[in-house]
Amino acid sequence: MAGSSEEAPDYGRGVVIMDNWPGYDLNLFTYPQHYYGDLQSVLIPHGIIVDRIERLAKDIMKDTGYCDIMVLCVLKGGYKFCADLVEHLKNISRNSDRFVSMKVDFIRLKSYKNDQSMGEMQIIGGEDLSTLAGKNVLIVEDVVGTGRTMKALLSSIEKYKPNMIKVASLLVKRTSRSDGFRPDYTGFEIPNVFVVGYALDYNEYFRDLNHICVINEHGKEKYRV
């Protein structure tokens, strides 16, 4: 089964950002002027994100034994992470002695309104999940919080009996509401704060922000729906 409630491997927690980490001062970086006043800090700079994803790609390829992979990207927040991860996987394949086929499909999971989880997951779009039967499936997600959303998706996929199913998440939030689920591959473990940027949004805003940043209360109110 994908993910685990047991002790993760050494790299399982990813890069751990502690609760008392204040983040980087916004003045140290460039970011879109239309977001001036809406952000609290830069939690993870873009360059660090890219480097971490490259390492995740190496871990994934090693663990899958250079087998063909069906990538299931969770939109919308996961698209940039997925694109960069797949590109690194392809680079590894190009430089190996074995061709690795990678196909990508997309699905949307609706679970947030403003900055609050709605508790129920809605699956939108995507091809017939029965096509995943017998495939090596890699689910690519932006953020795992409580883990309930991902568990619901896994439950939907596993009944079609894929050969293998793994989960890669760019971020995992430490939250008291977590049910213990952990992805197989984690980019960063972060405090339970609402973050935006690198395609992560707040009501469709901030997707054009390269860094992962903490949104402030002014930003939340400004773009609330």
Salt bridges, closest charged atoms under 4 A:
ASP19 OD1 - ARG174 NH2 2.62
ASP38 OD1 - HIS218 ND1 3.11
ASP38 OD2 - LYS222 NZ 3.35
ASP59 OD1 - ARG55 NE 2.99
GLU87 OE2 - ARG94 NH2 3.01
ASP115 OD2 - LYS220 NZ 3.18
ASP179 OD2 - LYS151 NZ 3.69
GLU189 OE2 - ARG13 NH2 2.59
GLU189 OE2 - ARG174 NH1 3.02
GLU189 OE1 - ARG182 NH2 3.08
ASP201 OD1 - ARG207 NH2 3.14
GLU204 OE1 - LYS76 NZ 3.44
GLU204 OE1 - ARG207 NE 3.16
ASP208 OD2 - HIS34 NE2 2.94
GLU217 OE2 - LYS220 NZ 3.56
GLU221 OE1 - ARG224 NE 3.44
